[in-house]
Amino acid sequence: MQRIVITGATGGLGVALASLLDSQQNELVLVARDEIALGALNESLGARHQTFVADLASSIDLDRLIEQLSKQKIDVLINNAGLNEFGEFADLSPVMIEQMFQVNVIAPMKLTRALLPNLLRDKATVLNIGSVFGYIGFPFYATYSATKFALRGFTEALYREYKDQGLNVLFVAPRAIATSMNDARTESMNKELGNMADSPEAVASQIVQALQQGLTRKVIGFPEKLFARINGLLPNIVDKALLKQVAAMRRFAKK
Ligand SMILES: NC(=O)c1ccc[n+]([C@@H]2O[C@H](COP(=O)([O-])OP(=O)(O)OC[C@H]3O[C@@H](n4cnc5c(N)ncnc54)[C@H](OP(=O)(O)O)[C@@H]3O)[C@@H](O)[C@H]2O)c1
């Protein structure tokens, strides 16, 4: 039995992770913005978990969450909450750019930083939910890609800095997941371009496996895993493949 904090617990992947980790008899701290959805999730799991309502884009809420969590033993911190908006970069509001960085990067970093003494004491694991877009800069996801690249850089550096002190750090990079993060335009685009989307349950199962195996990095899905590697070594090849698809993507990206 482990004590596991899950942010974004009421989202598609969050619910799948919470359900799987609950079925393995873990004690959960479920964090989300929507109090009603959070209560309903906890009820569905037998009302045996702790819940905490917090908007991770609010520094007041983040501080309250940190204060609460810093009194507790934590075995795993899952930074799962995430925000995305598919579309042309020119159409993305500056407010949304800031929000995406707040939720996808700043909140996980601040949470990890504040809880670090406890995480080190408890030989805990920090699990950051990234994306293949944290390896491949994807057109029409410029800001989201930037946040996931940032989260990956943070995760990698953190692993290297604290491994010798017993902190486990894991970056998981799923490809598309069939959750409400992807709107109808994205689903239609993925269908036309032949991009696969996994079920949240299948992704949760792979994530929990990676956690139990003590992995440091995991990219989910083939050929995305291969493209992530090629992009690191020979980005020109991936440029060519994506540039061929941009016109089709632009049709869907228009609102
Ligand atoms: N779906 C995909 O295709 C995909 C692919 C790769 C990686 N991922 C990553 O997987 C993770 C989970 O995404 P998902 O697919 O489950 O998406 P989702 O269904 O939209 O869930 C996202 C979760 O993050 C929460 N969140 C958003 N903004 C927040 C804020 N300001 N404060 C607190 N919580 C906030 C949402 O809360 P509300 O319900 O209150 O909005 C929701 O619980 C994310 O990190 C995402 O980037 C997703």
The ligand as an SDF file (V2000), in Angstrom:
LIG
                    3D

 48 52  0  0  0  0  0  0  0  0999 V2000
   -5.3930   13.4060  -23.9210 N   0  0  0  0  0  0  0  0  0  0  0  0
   -4.2710   13.2870  -24.6150 C   0  0  0  0  0  0  0  0  0  0  0  0
   -4.2790   13.1220  -25.8550 O   0  0  0  0  0  0  0  0  0  0  0  0
   -2.9460   13.3120  -23.9110 C   0  0  0  0  0  0  0  0  0  0  0  0
   -1.8130   12.8230  -24.6070 C   0  0  0  0  0  0  0  0  0  0  0  0
   -0.5820   12.8650  -23.9720 C   0  0  0  0  0  0  0  0  0  0  0  0
   -0.4880   13.3570  -22.6970 C   0  0  0  0  0  0  0  0  0  0  0  0
   -1.5890   13.8170  -22.0430 N   0  0  0  0  0  0  0  0  0  0  0  0
   -1.4180   14.3550  -20.6980 C   0  0  0  0  0  0  0  0  0  0  0  0
   -2.1280   13.5410  -19.7860 O   0  0  0  0  0  0  0  0  0  0  0  0
   -2.5190   14.3220  -18.6530 C   0  0  0  0  0  0  0  0  0  0  0  0
   -3.9900   14.1080  -18.3670 C   0  0  0  0  0  0  0  0  0  0  0  0
   -4.7530   14.5990  -19.4720 O   0  0  0  0  0  0  0  0  0  0  0  0
   -6.1820   14.0230  -19.8740 P   0  0  0  0  0  0  0  0  0  0  0  0
   -6.0790   13.4680  -21.2340 O   0  0  0  0  0  0  0  0  0  0  0  0
   -6.7140   13.1900  -18.7730 O   0  0  0  0  0  0  0  0  0  0  0  0
   -6.9720   15.3900  -20.0120 O   0  0  0  0  0  0  0  0  0  0  0  0
   -8.3230   15.8820  -19.3140 P   0  0  0  0  0  0  0  0  0  0  0  0
   -9.3370   14.8160  -19.3700 O   0  0  0  0  0  0  0  0  0  0  0  0
   -8.6120   17.2030  -19.9310 O   0  0  0  0  0  0  0  0  0  0  0  0
   -7.8610   16.0750  -17.8030 O   0  0  0  0  0  0  0  0  0  0  0  0
   -6.9730   17.0810  -17.4320 C   0  0  0  0  0  0  0  0  0  0  0  0
   -7.0500   17.2730  -15.9420 C   0  0  0  0  0  0  0  0  0  0  0  0
   -6.2240   18.3940  -15.5720 O   0  0  0  0  0  0  0  0  0  0  0  0
   -7.0090   19.2560  -14.7920 C   0  0  0  0  0  0  0  0  0  0  0  0
   -6.6680   20.6760  -14.8680 N   0  0  0  0  0  0  0  0  0  0  0  0
   -6.6350   21.4850  -15.9520 C   0  0  0  0  0  0  0  0  0  0  0  0
   -6.3810   22.7430  -15.5790 N   0  0  0  0  0  0  0  0  0  0  0  0
   -6.2660   22.7260  -14.2290 C   0  0  0  0  0  0  0  0  0  0  0  0
   -6.0330   23.7130  -13.2530 C   0  0  0  0  0  0  0  0  0  0  0  0
   -5.8840   25.0050  -13.5610 N   0  0  0  0  0  0  0  0  0  0  0  0
   -5.9750   23.3380  -11.9530 N   0  0  0  0  0  0  0  0  0  0  0  0
   -6.1730   22.0640  -11.6100 C   0  0  0  0  0  0  0  0  0  0  0  0
   -6.3990   21.0790  -12.4820 N   0  0  0  0  0  0  0  0  0  0  0  0
   -6.4580   21.4190  -13.7790 C   0  0  0  0  0  0  0  0  0  0  0  0
   -8.4180   19.0890  -15.3060 C   0  0  0  0  0  0  0  0  0  0  0  0
   -9.3330   19.5750  -14.3680 O   0  0  0  0  0  0  0  0  0  0  0  0
  -10.7930   20.1000  -14.8300 P   0  0  0  0  0  0  0  0  0  0  0  0
  -11.5650   18.8450  -15.0980 O   0  0  0  0  0  0  0  0  0  0  0  0
  -11.2550   20.8430  -13.6240 O   0  0  0  0  0  0  0  0  0  0  0  0
  -10.5870   20.9440  -16.0460 O   0  0  0  0  0  0  0  0  0  0  0  0
   -8.4670   17.5810  -15.4820 C   0  0  0  0  0  0  0  0  0  0  0  0
   -8.7190   16.9410  -14.2630 O   0  0  0  0  0  0  0  0  0  0  0  0
   -2.1520   15.7760  -18.9910 C   0  0  0  0  0  0  0  0  0  0  0  0
   -0.9380   16.1220  -18.3830 O   0  0  0  0  0  0  0  0  0  0  0  0
   -1.9970   15.7350  -20.5070 C   0  0  0  0  0  0  0  0  0  0  0  0
   -1.1420   16.7580  -20.9650 O   0  0  0  0  0  0  0  0  0  0  0  0
   -2.8230   13.7980  -22.6170 C   0  0  0  0  0  0  0  0  0  0  0  0
  1  2  1  0
  2  3  2  0
  2  4  1  0
  4  5  1  0
  4 48  2  0
  5  6  2  0
  6  7  1  0
  7  8  2  0
  8  9  1  0
  8 48  1  0
  9 10  1  0
  9 46  1  0
 10 11  1  0
 11 12  1  0
 11 44  1  0
 12 13  1  0
 13 14  1  0
 14 15  2  0
 14 16  1  0
 14 17  1  0
 17 18  1  0
 18 19  2  0
 18 20  1  0
 18 21  1  0
 21 22  1  0
 22 23  1  0
 23 24  1  0
 23 42  1  0
 24 25  1  0
 25 26  1  0
 25 36  1  0
 26 27  1  0
 26 35  1  0
 27 28  2  0
 28 29  1  0
 29 30  1  0
 29 35  2  0
 30 31  1  0
 30 32  2  0
 32 33  1  0
 33 34  2  0
 34 35  1  0
 36 37  1  0
 36 42  1  0
 37 38  1  0
 38 39  2  0
 38 40  1  0
 38 41  1  0
 42 43  1  0
 44 45  1  0
 44 46  1  0
 46 47  1  0
M  CHG  2   8   1  16  -1
M  END
$$$$
